[in-house]
């Protein structure tokens, strides 16, 4: 039985990526299991694993569930991280950004409770 998930994000330059993700998450990686890997854990489970793989860099997409998309958007704006697109549906609100390599990060907030957030 699966107990958790680890989302992988391929980047060209791990050092540069770590700096960007540290700014995004307001903290250094929670783990460095290998020299070419940095990992961040989330309070309700799940991990983001950023790893150096220049040939696959920029092809990843990860969705991160937020308690408050409004707060996340304000945080992104304060950090001068541009929002590529945003959307609302009956069940979810989203804001999409890309990291310096072009990987997509979708920040999502449940509108009707269908997405489990850390406040659920």
C-alpha positions, 0 to 999 in steps of 0.5 A: 500500500502506498503511504506517501509520494515524492515528486521529482523536478529535474533541473540543469544546475542544482546549486541555482535550483536550491537557491530558488526553491529555498526562496520559494519555500522559505527554508533550506532543503530538509534532506540532501540524500545524495550530492545531486539531490535536494528534498523538501517535506510538507507538513501533511506528507509528500516531498519535492525532490529537486535533482540535477538532470540537464537532459530532462530539466524543464519538463516537470510539473508538480501540484502543491495544495495550499491552505490559502491560495490568496496568501500564496499569491501574495507571497509569490508577488512579494518574492517577485516570482511571476505567476504565469496563469491563474484559474478558478473552477467550481472545485479548485483555484490555481496559480501557476509559476515556473522555476528558472528551468521552466518546470511548472509548479501549480499551487491549488486550493480546494473550493469544495473540499475535493482536494485535501489540504493541510487544514482538512 
